[in-house]
Amino acid sequence: MAPRDALEARLVALWEDALGVRPVGVQDDFFALGGHSLLAVRLLNQVQEHLGQGLPLVTLFEGPTIEQVA
């Protein structure tokens, strides 16, 4: 599923860069796309840097899709 707003679109770009996978849909599971705990930390650091929003690591484990994180 394609991004529905600007936040989802920005997260899609960050996930695609982190995972090296294109395209990433907002309902795709981070871990099913090849993500792992070290990539999750790196991704959340990028979210902090680019979006100014810090998220705890557990956020991605509890909601592993862009739709859930957004």
Sequence and secondary structure as in RCSB ss.txt:
>XXXX:A:sequence
MAPRDALEARLVALWEDALGVRPVGVQDDFFALGGHSLLAVRLLNQVQEHLGQGLPLVTLFEGPTIEQVA
>XXXX:A:secstr
    SHHHHHHHHHHHHHHT S   TTS TTTTT  HHHHHHHHHHHHHHHS    HHHHHH  SHHHH 
